[in-house]
Amino acid sequence: MKFGADALPDDPILLKALVLQLQEENTLLRHKLFSPKSERSPEDADSPQLSLLNEAETLLDSAPEAPAEEIEEVVAPVKRRGKRKPLPANLPRVEVIHELPEHELTCACGCRKQAIGIETSEQLEIIPMQVRVIRHIRKTYACKACETAPVTADKPAQLIEKSLASPSVLAMLLTTKYADGIPLYRFEKMLSRHGVDIPRQTLARWVIQCGEQLQPLLSLMRDTLFEYPVLHCDETRLQVLHEPGRDPTAQSWMWVQTGGPPDKPVILFDYSTSRAQEVPLRLLDSYRGYLMTDDYAGYNAVATQDGIERLACWAHARRKFVEAQKMQPKGKTGRADMALNLINKLYGIERDAKPLSDPERFDARQQRSQPILTQLKTWLDKTQPQVAGQTALGKAVNYLASNWSRLVRYVEGGHLPIDNNRAENAIRPFVIGRKNWLFSDTPKGATASAQIYSLIETAKANGQEPYAWLRHILERLPTVSSVKDYEALLPWNCATASAS
């Protein structure tokens, strides 16, 4: 291998292309290092982007500050705050009635004042976590008249036999780790502040046992996921320290599949040591319908199966042109702008068609989106031969060309998605949680994480509060005896979960 000057090509044209490529890579790297990390989708152009770590400071700094010498001269009225959202109606209310002092109830004329109305205001109250012990006292009875064996009252069935953990403890443990991203060692410290010492190894064992007990619910969720003919897939990295036969630094993967009927959304996570095509083949076995993914080749084998129609993601295609746009000279319009203008028009149509029914959305796509796609394809065919493949624009153009047949398929039906944002949004809670707990210790722990994330994210997608729903099902799971009983615990069937 050559290094230094010896590694440079002799051909001036190749040398110029190499220099251009390195310049673009350097510019893009600088953008990634110093520019805002979040990407604004054309569907969310008006949404504010705030720093998660400095949100309070950002909000304070965003207000303009008047110069000191002008402060006394300001006479404009203070802008009124926006209308405050009411507190949720489903929260329990405690009424505190305030009366006038006795000496103010007598009027100056000598008559006693009468109540003629009330004024009501509300404050939010939070009761800190309460820790208590439930003592199960089982009475034993015997007959004194004969020698019949004594009989002891039955103990309520438990999810984890001979465990200290009640359903409320398990629900809180799972919610804090997987909904709030709090590692087990922090939950261990939370309990220790109340004088309860439970080692994190025990907490980890409880998590794994809960995942195993809840597997039947996950199987029913997968059945529901496959009922609807549109399914999104994505995957992200995961590190597992004690994987048999593998180095602790080796990469494992967490796969997500989301979809299901509109009134029964499902989000499922699955852990695997591999990113090979055998994994989606296994996960999507028996599924038939449209499959939305990025252009990762691991999904190619699934797409060749009968009954599978693969879609491609316009958000990924757009992202390539956003990167190419950053390479253009400031203040100048280039080819990347032309492509982005047309892609943004497609998203504008989707934004307008969002409240429509599937047939109406199909008509809108045929009448409005199809001509823009035709225009974009004409631009693509003209531009592709004119750009170098190793430039940012060349990579964006080639990506668009290689995925074109799958990108345009969303206009085939009003129920089809334009991009894979649903899967990317579904996997985001796992990615955020991973920043807190960093890795899984064992394969069993990684599998349990996939199981619990599936349950919590599906519950959230169906409008359930995670802790209330988990407690609801964990209290009832030990007495379940049939498929019908399990189905009653699914998040779209639990109307009383929030009241449990």
VEXDREN-2710 file (C-alpha; in Angstrom, 1 decimal):
% VEXDREN-2710
k/r/px/py/pz
1/MET/0.0/0.0/0.0
2/LYS/1.3/3.4/-0.9
3/PHE/1.3/6.4/1.4
4/GLY/2.0/10.1/1.0
5/ALA/2.7/11.5/-2.4
6/ASP/3.2/8.0/-3.9
7/ALA/-0.5/7.3/-3.2
8/LEU/-1.7/10.2/-5.4
9/PRO/-3.0/9.3/-8.9
10/ASP/-0.9/10.4/-11.9
11/ASP/-3.9/11.4/-14.0
12/PRO/-4.7/15.1/-13.4
13/ILE/-8.4/14.4/-13.8
14/LEU/-8.4/11.7/-11.2
15/LEU/-6.2/13.9/-8.9
16/LYS/-8.7/16.8/-9.3
17/ALA/-11.6/14.4/-8.5
18/LEU/-9.8/13.1/-5.4
19/VAL/-9.1/16.6/-4.1
20/LEU/-12.8/17.5/-4.6
21/GLN/-13.9/14.4/-2.8
22/LEU/-11.6/15.1/0.2
23/GLN/-12.7/18.8/0.3
24/GLU/-16.4/17.7/0.4
25/GLU/-15.7/15.1/3.1
26/ASN/-13.9/17.7/5.2
27/THR/-16.8/20.2/4.7
28/LEU/-19.4/17.6/5.7
29/LEU/-17.4/16.6/8.7
30/ARG/-17.2/20.2/9.9
31/HIS/-21.0/20.4/9.4
32/LYS/-21.5/17.3/11.5
33/LEU/-19.2/18.6/14.2
34/PHE/-20.4/22.1/14.5
35/SER/-23.9/22.3/13.1
36/PRO/-27.1/21.4/14.8
37/LYS/-27.4/17.6/15.0
38/SER/-31.2/17.3/14.5
39/GLU/-32.6/17.2/11.0
40/ARG/-35.8/19.1/10.2
41/SER/-38.2/17.0/8.3
42/PRO/-40.2/18.9/5.6
43/GLU/-43.3/17.6/7.4
44/ASP/-42.2/19.4/10.6
45/ALA/-40.8/22.6/9.3
46/ASP/-42.4/24.7/12.0
47/SER/-41.4/22.6/15.0
48/PRO/-38.8/24.2/17.4
49/GLN/-35.6/22.4/17.9
50/LEU/-34.4/22.7/21.5
51/SER/-31.3/21.2/23.2
52/LEU/-32.2/18.4/25.5
53/LEU/-29.4/19.3/27.9
54/ASN/-29.8/23.1/27.9
55/GLU/-33.5/23.5/27.4
56/ALA/-34.1/25.9/30.2
57/GLU/-31.1/28.0/29.2
58/THR/-32.2/28.0/25.6
59/LEU/-35.7/29.2/26.5
60/LEU/-34.3/32.0/28.6
61/ASP/-31.6/33.0/26.1
62/SER/-34.2/33.2/23.3
63/ALA/-35.9/36.2/24.8
64/PRO/-34.4/39.5/23.5
65/GLU/-32.7/41.7/26.1
66/ALA/-33.1/45.5/25.9
67/PRO/-30.0/47.7/26.3
68/ALA/-29.6/49.1/29.8
69/GLU/-30.1/52.7/28.7
70/GLU/-33.4/51.8/27.1
71/ILE/-35.1/49.9/29.9
72/GLU/-36.8/52.9/31.4
73/GLU/-38.1/54.1/28.0
74/VAL/-40.0/50.9/27.3
75/VAL/-43.7/51.6/27.5
76/ALA/-45.2/48.9/25.3
77/PRO/-47.6/46.6/27.1
78/VAL/-46.3/43.2/28.2
79/LYS/-47.2/40.5/25.8
80/ARG/-49.8/38.1/27.3
81/ARG/-48.8/34.5/27.7
82/GLY/-50.5/31.9/25.7
83/LYS/-53.5/30.1/27.1
84/ARG/-52.4/27.4/29.6
85/LYS/-53.4/23.9/28.9
86/PRO/-55.8/22.4/31.5
87/LEU/-54.6/19.6/33.7
88/PRO/-55.7/16.1/32.5
89/ALA/-59.3/15.4/33.3
90/ASN/-58.5/11.8/34.3
91/LEU/-56.3/12.8/37.2
92/PRO/-57.9/12.4/40.6
93/ARG/-59.1/15.6/42.2
94/VAL/-58.9/16.6/45.9
95/GLU/-61.2/19.5/46.7
96/VAL/-60.0/22.1/49.3
97/ILE/-62.8/24.6/50.2
98/HIS/-61.7/28.0/51.4
99/GLU/-64.2/30.0/53.5
100/LEU/-64.1/33.6/54.6
101/PRO/-63.1/34.2/58.2
102/GLU/-66.0/34.3/60.6
103/HIS/-65.7/38.0/61.3
104/GLU/-66.0/38.8/57.5
105/LEU/-69.3/36.9/57.1
106/THR/-71.2/39.6/58.9
107/CYS/-72.1/42.6/56.7
108/ALA/-71.7/46.2/57.9
109/CYS/-75.5/46.4/57.9
110/GLY/-75.7/43.6/60.4
111/CYS/-77.0/40.8/58.1
112/ARG/-75.1/37.6/57.5
113/LYS/-73.6/37.2/54.0
114/GLN/-74.8/34.4/51.8
115/ALA/-72.7/32.3/49.3
116/ILE/-73.6/33.3/45.7
117/GLY/-70.9/31.6/43.7
118/ILE/-67.4/30.1/43.6
119/GLU/-64.1/30.6/41.9
120/THR/-62.1/27.5/41.1
121/SER/-58.4/27.1/40.3
122/GLU/-56.2/24.1/40.1
123/GLN/-52.6/23.2/41.1
124/LEU/-50.7/20.0/40.3
125/GLU/-49.5/18.0/43.2
126/ILE/-47.0/15.1/43.1
127/ILE/-46.8/12.6/46.0
128/PRO/-43.3/11.1/46.2
129/MET/-42.8/7.4/45.8
130/GLN/-44.2/5.6/48.8
131/VAL/-42.6/2.3/49.9
132/ARG/-44.4/-0.1/52.1
133/VAL/-44.5/-3.8/52.9
134/ILE/-47.5/-6.0/52.2
135/ARG/-47.7/-8.8/54.8
136/HIS/-49.6/-11.9/53.6
137/ILE/-51.0/-13.5/56.7
138/ARG/-52.5/-17.0/55.9
139/LYS/-54.6/-18.4/58.6
140/THR/-54.6/-22.2/59.3
141/TYR/-57.7/-24.0/60.5
142/ALA/-58.1/-27.4/62.1
143/CYS/-61.0/-29.4/63.5
144/LYS/-60.6/-30.2/67.2
145/ALA/-63.3/-32.9/67.1
146/CYS/-61.3/-35.2/64.7
147/GLU/-57.8/-35.7/63.3
148/THR/-58.4/-34.1/59.9
149/ALA/-55.3/-32.4/58.5
150/PRO/-55.1/-28.6/59.1
151/VAL/-56.0/-26.4/56.1
152/THR/-54.2/-23.1/55.4
153/ALA/-55.6/-20.3/53.3
154/ASP/-54.2/-20.0/49.8
155/LYS/-51.7/-17.3/49.0
156/PRO/-52.5/-15.1/46.0
157/ALA/-50.7/-16.3/42.8
158/GLN/-47.5/-14.4/42.1
159/LEU/-45.8/-13.6/38.8
160/ILE/-42.4/-14.5/40.3
161/GLU/-42.7/-17.1/43.0
162/LYS/-41.0/-16.5/46.3
163/SER/-40.0/-13.0/45.3
164/LEU/-40.1/-9.8/47.3
165/ALA/-41.4/-7.9/44.3
166/SER/-45.1/-7.1/44.0
167/PRO/-46.7/-6.2/40.7
168/SER/-46.3/-2.5/41.6
169/VAL/-42.6/-2.9/42.2
170/LEU/-42.1/-4.8/38.9
171/ALA/-44.1/-2.2/37.0
172/MET/-42.1/0.7/38.5
173/LEU/-38.8/-1.1/37.8
174/LEU/-39.7/-1.8/34.1
175/THR/-41.1/1.8/33.6
176/THR/-38.1/3.6/35.1
177/LYS/-35.6/1.6/33.1
178/TYR/-37.3/1.3/29.7
179/ALA/-39.7/4.3/29.6
180/ASP/-37.5/6.8/31.5
181/GLY/-34.0/5.4/30.7
182/ILE/-32.9/5.0/34.3
183/PRO/-30.2/2.3/34.7
184/LEU/-30.7/-0.4/37.3
185/TYR/-27.9/1.0/39.6
186/ARG/-29.9/4.3/39.9
187/PHE/-33.1/2.4/40.7
188/GLU/-31.1/0.5/43.3
189/LYS/-30.1/3.9/44.8
190/MET/-33.7/5.1/44.7
191/LEU/-34.7/2.1/46.9
192/SER/-31.8/2.6/49.2
193/ARG/-32.9/6.1/50.0
194/HIS/-36.0/4.4/51.6
195/GLY/-33.9/1.9/53.5
196/VAL/-34.5/-0.9/51.1
197/ASP/-31.4/-2.8/49.9
198/ILE/-32.0/-4.8/46.7
199/PRO/-28.9/-5.5/44.6
200/ARG/-29.0/-4.7/41.0
201/GLN/-28.3/-8.3/40.1
202/THR/-31.7/-9.2/41.7
203/LEU/-33.3/-6.3/39.8
204/ALA/-31.8/-7.6/36.6
205/ARG/-33.1/-11.1/37.3
206/TRP/-36.6/-9.7/37.9
207/VAL/-36.5/-7.9/34.5
208/ILE/-35.5/-11.1/32.7
209/GLN/-38.2/-13.1/34.5
210/CYS/-40.9/-10.5/33.6
211/GLY/-39.9/-10.7/30.0
212/GLU/-40.2/-14.5/29.9
213/GLN/-43.7/-14.3/31.6
214/LEU/-44.9/-11.7/29.2
215/GLN/-43.8/-13.5/26.0
216/PRO/-47.4/-14.8/25.2
217/LEU/-48.5/-11.1/24.9
218/LEU/-45.7/-10.4/22.5
219/SER/-46.7/-13.4/20.3
220/LEU/-50.2/-12.0/20.1
221/MET/-48.8/-8.6/19.2
222/ARG/-46.8/-10.1/16.4
223/ASP/-50.0/-11.7/15.0
224/THR/-51.7/-8.3/15.1
225/LEU/-48.6/-6.7/13.4
226/PHE/-48.9/-9.2/10.5
227/GLU/-52.6/-8.6/10.0
228/TYR/-52.0/-5.2/8.3
229/PRO/-50.3/-5.2/4.9
230/VAL/-47.8/-2.4/5.7
231/LEU/-44.8/-3.0/7.9
232/HIS/-41.7/-0.8/8.7
233/CYS/-38.3/-2.2/9.7
234/ASP/-35.1/-0.7/11.0
235/GLU/-32.1/-1.7/13.2
236/THR/-29.5/-0.2/15.5
237/ARG/-26.3/-1.2/17.2
238/LEU/-26.2/-2.8/20.7
239/GLN/-23.2/-3.9/22.7
240/VAL/-23.5/-7.0/24.9
241/LEU/-20.5/-7.6/27.2
242/HIS/-20.8/-11.3/28.0
243/GLU/-21.9/-13.0/24.7
244/PRO/-20.5/-16.6/24.6
245/GLY/-17.7/-16.9/22.1
246/ARG/-17.7/-13.2/21.2
247/ASP/-15.4/-10.3/22.1
248/PRO/-17.1/-7.8/24.5
249/THR/-16.5/-5.0/22.0
250/ALA/-18.3/-6.9/19.2
251/GLN/-21.5/-5.2/17.8
252/SER/-24.9/-6.8/18.2
253/TRP/-28.1/-5.5/16.9
254/MET/-31.6/-4.5/18.0
255/TRP/-34.2/-4.8/15.3
256/VAL/-37.5/-3.0/15.3
257/GLN/-40.7/-3.8/13.4
258/THR/-43.7/-1.5/13.6
259/GLY/-47.1/-1.4/11.9
260/GLY/-50.4/-3.1/12.5
261/PRO/-53.9/-1.8/12.0
262/PRO/-54.4/1.9/12.5
263/ASP/-56.4/1.4/15.7
264/LYS/-54.0/-1.3/17.0
265/PRO/-50.4/0.0/16.4
266/VAL/-47.6/-2.4/17.3
267/ILE/-43.9/-1.9/17.9
268/LEU/-41.7/-4.9/18.4
269/PHE/-38.0/-5.1/19.2
270/ASP/-35.8/-8.2/18.7
271/TYR/-32.2/-8.8/19.7
272/SER/-29.7/-10.5/17.5
273/THR/-26.0/-10.9/17.3
274/SER/-26.1/-10.5/13.6
275/ARG/-27.2/-8.0/10.9
276/ALA/-27.3/-10.6/8.2
277/GLN/-30.3/-11.3/6.0
278/GLU/-31.2/-14.4/8.0
279/VAL/-32.5/-12.2/10.8
280/PRO/-35.2/-10.3/8.8
281/LEU/-36.1/-13.6/7.1
282/ARG/-36.8/-15.1/10.5
283/LEU/-38.5/-12.1/11.9
284/LEU/-40.8/-11.6/8.9
285/ASP/-41.5/-15.2/8.3
286/SER/-45.1/-15.6/7.1
287/TYR/-45.6/-11.9/6.6
288/ARG/-47.2/-10.8/3.3
289/GLY/-47.6/-7.2/2.3
290/TYR/-45.6/-4.0/1.7
291/LEU/-42.3/-3.7/3.6
292/MET/-40.8/-0.2/4.2
293/THR/-37.0/-0.1/4.9
294/ASP/-33.9/1.9/4.1
295/ASP/-31.7/0.5/1.3
296/TYR/-29.7/-1.9/3.5
297/ALA/-29.0/-5.0/1.5
298/GLY/-29.9/-7.3/4.4
299/TYR/-33.6/-6.9/3.4
300/ASN/-33.0/-8.0/-0.2
301/ALA/-33.7/-11.7/0.5
302/VAL/-37.0/-10.9/2.2
303/ALA/-38.1/-8.7/-0.7
304/THR/-37.6/-11.6/-3.2
305/GLN/-40.3/-13.7/-1.4
306/ASP/-43.7/-14.1/-2.9
307/GLY/-46.2/-11.6/-1.5
308/ILE/-43.6/-9.1/-0.3
309/GLU/-43.5/-5.7/-2.0
310/ARG/-40.6/-3.5/-0.9
311/LEU/-40.9/0.2/-0.5
312/ALA/-38.0/2.7/-0.1
313/CYS/-37.7/5.7/2.1
314/TRP/-37.9/9.2/0.7
315/ALA/-36.5/10.7/3.9
316/HIS/-33.2/8.8/3.3
317/ALA/-33.1/10.0/-0.3
318/ARG/-33.8/13.6/0.8
319/ARG/-31.1/13.4/3.4
320/LYS/-28.5/12.7/0.7
321/PHE/-29.4/15.8/-1.1
322/VAL/-29.3/17.9/2.1
323/GLU/-25.7/16.8/2.5
324/ALA/-25.0/17.6/-1.1
325/GLN/-26.6/21.0/-0.6
326/LYS/-24.1/21.7/2.2
327/MET/-21.2/21.3/-0.3
328/GLN/-22.5/24.1/-2.5
329/PRO/-21.0/27.6/-2.3
330/LYS/-22.9/29.8/0.1
331/GLY/-25.6/31.9/-1.6
332/LYS/-25.6/29.9/-4.8
333/THR/-28.3/27.6/-6.0
334/GLY/-27.2/24.2/-7.4
335/ARG/-28.6/20.9/-8.6
336/ALA/-29.1/19.7/-5.0
337/ASP/-31.6/22.6/-4.5
338/MET/-33.5/21.5/-7.6
339/ALA/-33.9/18.0/-6.3
340/LEU/-34.8/19.1/-2.8
341/ASN/-37.4/21.5/-4.2
342/LEU/-39.2/18.7/-5.9
343/ILE/-38.9/16.3/-3.0
344/ASN/-40.3/19.0/-0.6
345/LYS/-43.3/19.4/-2.9
346/LEU/-44.0/15.7/-2.5
347/TYR/-43.9/16.1/1.3
348/GLY/-46.1/19.1/1.0
349/ILE/-48.7/17.0/-0.8
350/GLU/-48.4/14.4/2.0
351/ARG/-48.9/17.1/4.6
352/ASP/-52.1/18.3/2.9
353/ALA/-53.4/14.7/2.4
354/LYS/-52.7/13.6/6.0
355/PRO/-56.3/14.2/7.3
356/LEU/-57.8/12.5/4.2
357/SER/-59.1/8.9/3.9
358/ASP/-57.0/6.3/2.1
359/PRO/-59.0/6.5/-1.1
360/GLU/-58.8/10.3/-1.1
361/ARG/-55.1/10.3/-0.4
362/PHE/-54.6/7.9/-3.3
363/ASP/-56.4/10.3/-5.6
364/ALA/-54.3/13.2/-4.4
365/ARG/-51.1/11.2/-5.0
366/GLN/-52.2/10.3/-8.5
367/GLN/-53.3/13.8/-9.5
368/ARG/-50.6/15.8/-7.7
369/SER/-47.6/13.6/-6.8
370/GLN/-47.3/11.6/-10.0
371/PRO/-46.6/14.6/-12.2
372/ILE/-43.8/15.7/-9.8
373/LEU/-42.3/12.2/-9.7
374/THR/-42.3/12.3/-13.5
375/GLN/-40.5/15.7/-13.5
376/LEU/-38.0/14.4/-10.9
377/LYS/-37.3/11.3/-13.0
378/THR/-36.6/13.5/-16.0
379/TRP/-34.2/15.6/-14.0
380/LEU/-32.5/12.5/-12.6
381/ASP/-32.0/10.9/-16.0
382/LYS/-30.5/14.1/-17.3
383/THR/-28.3/14.8/-14.3
384/GLN/-26.9/11.4/-13.4
385/PRO/-24.4/11.2/-16.4
386/GLN/-23.1/14.7/-15.6
387/VAL/-22.0/14.2/-12.0
388/ALA/-19.1/12.4/-10.5
389/GLY/-20.1/9.4/-8.5
390/GLN/-17.8/10.1/-5.5
391/THR/-19.0/13.6/-4.9
392/ALA/-21.8/14.3/-2.4
393/LEU/-24.2/15.2/-5.2
394/GLY/-23.1/12.1/-7.2
395/LYS/-23.9/9.8/-4.2
396/ALA/-27.3/11.5/-3.7
397/VAL/-28.1/11.1/-7.4
398/ASN/-27.0/7.5/-7.6
399/TYR/-28.9/6.6/-4.4
400/LEU/-32.0/8.1/-5.9
401/ALA/-31.5/6.2/-9.2
402/SER/-30.8/2.9/-7.6
403/ASN/-33.8/3.1/-5.3
404/TRP/-36.2/4.8/-7.8
405/SER/-38.5/1.8/-8.5
406/ARG/-39.1/1.3/-4.8
407/LEU/-39.3/5.0/-3.9
408/VAL/-42.2/5.7/-6.3
409/ARG/-44.3/2.7/-5.2
410/TYR/-46.0/4.6/-2.3
411/VAL/-48.4/6.2/-4.8
412/GLU/-49.9/2.8/-5.5
413/GLY/-52.2/3.2/-2.5
414/GLY/-53.4/5.7/-0.1
415/HIS/-52.4/3.6/2.9
416/LEU/-48.7/3.3/1.9
417/PRO/-46.1/5.5/3.7
418/ILE/-43.8/7.9/1.9
419/ASP/-40.8/7.2/4.2
420/ASN/-39.6/5.0/7.1
421/ASN/-39.9/7.7/9.7
422/ARG/-42.3/5.6/11.7
423/ALA/-39.6/2.9/12.3
424/GLU/-37.0/5.6/13.0
425/ASN/-39.3/7.2/15.6
426/ALA/-40.1/3.8/17.1
427/ILE/-36.5/2.9/17.6
428/ARG/-35.6/6.4/19.1
429/PRO/-36.6/5.6/22.7
430/PHE/-34.2/2.6/22.6
431/VAL/-31.4/4.8/21.3
432/ILE/-32.0/7.4/23.9
433/GLY/-32.1/4.8/26.7
434/ARG/-28.9/3.2/25.4
435/LYS/-27.1/6.5/26.1
436/ASN/-27.9/6.0/29.8
437/TRP/-27.2/2.3/30.3
438/LEU/-24.7/2.0/27.4
439/PHE/-24.7/-1.8/27.0
440/SER/-26.4/-5.0/28.1
441/ASP/-24.5/-7.4/30.3
442/THR/-25.8/-10.7/28.9
443/PRO/-27.8/-12.0/26.0
444/LYS/-30.7/-12.8/28.3
445/GLY/-30.6/-9.2/29.5
446/ALA/-30.6/-7.9/25.9
447/THR/-33.5/-10.2/25.0
448/ALA/-35.5/-9.0/28.0
449/SER/-34.8/-5.4/27.0
450/ALA/-36.3/-6.2/23.6
451/GLN/-39.3/-7.7/25.2
452/ILE/-40.0/-4.9/27.6
453/TYR/-39.3/-2.1/25.1
454/SER/-41.9/-3.9/22.8
455/LEU/-44.5/-3.9/25.5
456/ILE/-43.9/-0.3/26.7
457/GLU/-43.7/1.3/23.3
458/THR/-46.8/-0.5/22.0
459/ALA/-48.6/0.5/25.1
460/LYS/-47.6/4.2/24.6
461/ALA/-48.6/4.0/20.9
462/ASN/-52.1/2.8/22.0
463/GLY/-52.5/5.7/24.5
464/GLN/-51.7/3.7/27.6
465/GLU/-49.7/5.1/30.5
466/PRO/-46.8/2.6/30.8
467/TYR/-46.7/2.1/34.6
468/ALA/-50.5/1.8/34.9
469/TRP/-50.8/-0.7/32.1
470/LEU/-47.8/-2.8/33.3
471/ARG/-49.2/-3.0/36.8
472/HIS/-52.6/-3.9/35.4
473/ILE/-51.3/-6.8/33.4
474/LEU/-48.8/-8.0/36.0
475/GLU/-51.5/-8.2/38.6
476/ARG/-53.7/-10.3/36.4
477/LEU/-51.1/-12.4/34.5
478/PRO/-50.7/-15.1/37.2
479/THR/-54.4/-16.1/36.9
480/VAL/-54.5/-16.1/33.1
481/SER/-55.5/-19.5/31.7
482/SER/-56.5/-19.1/28.1
483/VAL/-55.7/-17.2/24.9
484/LYS/-58.9/-15.1/25.5
485/ASP/-57.5/-14.0/28.9
486/TYR/-54.2/-12.9/27.3
487/GLU/-56.0/-11.0/24.5
488/ALA/-57.9/-9.1/27.2
489/LEU/-54.6/-7.7/28.5
490/LEU/-53.4/-6.3/25.1
491/PRO/-53.1/-2.5/25.3
492/TRP/-55.9/-1.8/22.8
493/ASN/-58.2/-4.0/24.9
494/CYS/-57.4/-2.5/28.3
495/ALA/-59.8/0.3/28.8
496/THR/-59.5/0.1/32.6
497/ALA/-55.7/0.0/32.8
498/SER/-55.3/3.6/33.8
499/ALA/-57.7/3.2/36.7
500/SER/-56.1/0.1/38.2
END
